[in-house]
Amino acid sequence: MEYALQLLIPILLGLFLGIWLNSQFGLSMIWAIVFAILGMVAGIGILYKRSLMNSSYTDPSDFKNKRTFDDDDEEDR
């Protein structure tokens, strides 16, 4: 449900902004469609960023006992 709201809210905000612009300036409905699409792009961007943050989380203690490539270089010298 939370993901749906994060996608739906920017779309609705863009749609309402486009409808408001149409009513204020007497423009065609194209602006409502354009701003709804921009809202969809923004919502997808939010979901993508959130998925990257969730998938890349690792516990710092996981790296405590692991060796790095730099450690190997120092032993070879």
N, C-alpha and C positions, 0 to 999 in steps of 0.2 A: 504494500500500500504506500509506503514511504517513497519508493522509487517512482510510482505512478504520479504522485503529487509533485515530485521534483521535475517531472517531464511536463505535467499538465499546467502547472502554474505559469511558467514562462510563455507557453503557447497562449493561454488565456489573456495574460497581460499584453502580449503583442497584438492579439486580436482586438481587445478593447481599445488599445491605443490607436490601431488602424481605423476602427469604427469612429472613434472620437475625432480623429483627423478628418475623416470623410465628412462628418457632420459639421465641423467648424469651417472647413475650407471648400466644401462642395466638390470634393474630388471623387473620382471613381472608386469602386470597391477594390481596386487593385491594391491599394495601400493596406487594407485590412488583411488581404492575403499575404502581402509581402511581410508585414510585421508578424503575422502568425507563423510564417515559415522561419523568420529570424528567431522567434521565440522557440520554435522546435529545435533549431540548431543550437541555441543556447542551452536548452534542456538536455539535449544529447551530450553537449560538452560537459555539463555538470555531472551527468551520470558517468561519462567516460573518466573524468578526473577522479570521481569517487571510487570507481572500480580500480583505478591504478593505485590509489592510496590504500585500498583494502587488500589488494593482492601483493603489494610490495612490502607490507609490514612484516618485519622479522624482529624477533626478540634479540636485543643486544647480547644477551648471555650466550646465544648460539655461536657467536664469533669469538668467545673468550678463549677457547682451547684449540681453535683452528689455526693452521699454519697458512701463511700467505706466500706468494711467489718471492717476495722480498726476503723472507726467512731462508728460502732455499739458496738464493744468491749469496747471502752472507756465509753460509756453511761451505760453499764451494770455493771460497777465496782462501 
